[in-house]
Amino acid sequence: MREAPAISELRPEPASRRPFPRIVRELGQRVGIHVWCHALRQSSITAALDVAAKAGIGLDKVKAPSRHAAIGTLLIYADEHNRIGTQRTLADLVAGTLTE
């Protein structure tokens, strides 16, 4: 596995001269991934939801640092992240009630 390049190697000019989204995009390109600021935000919120669920922490606690106004917005992240698994589980539960 190759080592990650140092930040100083990836950013030859001061950050103040380039907008942050461009810096993120260029850093991603240099390490071979397509990334943008909102994708990082979405990924971090999704990861926070997963960790919180495993730790028994409610959505209201994840909502505050995400700065979303409504819990419904967080549910979009959760639903999209595990949509197939959730649909399968619900289908199994419904099927179980029909066969009993």
Secondary structure, DSSP 8 states (H G I E B T S, - for coil): ------HHHH--S-GGGS-HHHHHHHHHHHTT----HHHHHHHHHHHHHHHHHHHT--HHHHHHHHT-S-HHHHHHHHHHHTHHHHHHHHHHHHHHHHH-
